[in-house]
Amino acid sequence: MPFQPDDIDIAIIQSLIKDGRKSFRQISREIKVSTPTVQARYERLVNVGLIKSVSPIIDNEMLEEKTQKLLENSRTKLGTTKITKNMVLKMNCDLCNGPIS
C-alpha cells in the first residue's frame, strides 16, 4: 500500500527543514502533538525512505580556502521539494524490487 504523508508528517518534515537539529520534544511542542508521536512518525518517515538523512548546511565563508576546496569535492547539491498532503510515496519491495500496492 502506498504511503501518503498526513498533516503531522508534513509538519515534522517542515520543522526539520527549518532546523534539522531540533529534538523530538521541540518539534512536538511546535506542532502540538506528543513527543512519542513525533518520534514514531519520524522513524516511519525514515523507514519508508522519505527522509534519507538530516544534513548540515555549511557556511563556506567560515572556512579557509583549502578546506572549502576539499568540501567542494564531496558536496551534494541541495534539492528543495515542496511537501504536500496529496503526495503519494512509491514503495518497492526490498527483496524483489517490485512495487508495493
N, C-alpha and C positions, 0 to 999 in steps of 0.2 A: 504494500500500500504506500503510495507517495506521501512524503512528509510535507505538510503545509504549515509554515510558522503562523502563530496567532499573535495577538497584540502584546502579550507578555514576552514572547520570544523576540519580537521586533524591538521592544523597549530595552531588553537586555543587550541586544546587538548594538543598538544606537548608543547606549550608555558606554559600552566597551569601545566603540569607535571614538567617542569623545575622549576617553581616558582608559586605556587598557589596564592600568594599574589599580583600578578600583577593586575593593574587596566585594565579596558577595553581599556582605552586610550593607555596605554603602549603596550598592545597586538596589538592594531590597528596600531601603528607605526612600530612595529616589523614585522608584516605580510603584511603591506601596504594595508589595507582596512580601511574604515571609522569606527569610534567608535560605531555609532548606528548599523552597520553591525555586529561587534563583539558582542555587547550586545544581539542583536536579535538571532544570531546564538547560543550563549551560552545558552540563555533561551530555545531555541528549543532543544538543546542537553540535557538539564535538563528535559524538558517536555517529551521527548521520552524515558527518562530513561537511556541514555548512560552515562551521568555524574550523579552519585549518590551524591557525595559530594566532596568538596575540603578540605583535611585534613592535619594537620601539621605532620611533621616528627620530632620527639623529639630526642634530643641528650641526651641519658641516662647518659653519663659521667658528664653532668652538674647537675645532680640531686643527692640528698642524697640517700643512700641505702634504707631507709624506703620508700621514695617516689617512687623509682624505683619499689619496690615490689607492691605497690598499683597500679601503672600503668600497670604492667605486667598482672594483673588480668583482666583489661579491654581492653587490646591491641588486635587489629586485625592484622592479617598478611597482609603485603603489597603485593599485586599481581601486576605483570607487564604484560601488554598486549600491543603488538605491534599494533598500529593503522595504517591501510592501506586504500587506496581509494576503494578497492574491497570488503570491509566489508559490510555486509547487516545485519541490526538490526531486529531481530524478534520482532514483536509488538503484544501484546494481548489486547483485549478489557477489560477495567476495569469493565464493567458491567457483561459480561458473561464469561470472561477469555478465550474467543475463539480467534483464530489467526485473525489478520487484514491483508488482502491480497491486 
